[in-house]
Amino acid sequence: MKLYVGDIVELKKPHPCGGNSFTILRTGMDFRIKCNTCQTQIWINRPKLEKRIKKILSAENP
């Protein structure tokens, strides 16, 4: 799955704050994503993130 810095993704499960849209801040084997509701940053590995993505809301081209 092609994911780039700046993409906004919707995950299957919401964050504890209630938001379910996240912005990708760093890519690679591990991703750093930021909750768009509470601004909390989360580190998650690629297989877990790809499994949890419901849809890509906004895609940034490289």
C-alpha positions in Angstrom: 0.0 0.0 0.0 1.4 3.4 -1.0 1.2 5.9 1.9 3.0 9.2 2.0 3.7 11.9 4.5 0.7 14.2 4.7 -1.9 11.6 3.8 -5.0 11.6 6.0 -6.4 8.1 6.7 -9.5 6.8 8.5 -8.9 3.8 10.8 -11.4 1.1 11.6 -11.3 1.7 15.4 -11.5 5.3 16.8 -8.8 6.8 19.1 -9.9 7.0 22.8 -10.6 10.7 22.3 -13.3 9.8 19.7 -11.5 10.8 16.5 -10.8 8.3 13.8 -8.9 10.4 11.2 -5.1 10.5 11.4 -2.4 12.4 9.5 0.8 10.5 8.5 3.9 12.3 9.8 6.6 9.7 9.1 6.7 6.7 6.8 9.0 3.6 6.6 8.8 0.3 8.5 7.3 2.3 11.4 4.8 5.1 10.9 4.2 8.1 13.1 0.6 9.2 12.9 -1.2 12.1 14.5 -4.8 12.1 15.7 -6.6 15.0 14.0 -8.9 15.5 17.0 -6.5 15.6 20.0 -3.1 16.0 18.2 -1.6 13.0 20.0 1.2 11.3 18.1 1.4 7.5 17.9 4.1 5.2 16.6 2.7 2.1 14.8 4.4 -0.5 12.6 3.5 -0.9 8.9 1.6 -4.2 9.0 -0.6 -3.0 11.9 -1.4 0.3 10.2 -2.2 -1.3 6.8 -4.5 -3.7 8.5 -6.3 -0.9 10.4 -6.8 1.5 7.6 -10.5 1.8 6.5 -9.9 4.3 3.7 -7.6 7.1 2.6 -9.4 10.5 3.0 -6.9 12.8 1.5 -3.8 11.6 -0.5 -0.6 13.7 -1.0 1.3 13.0 -4.1 5.1 12.5 -3.6 
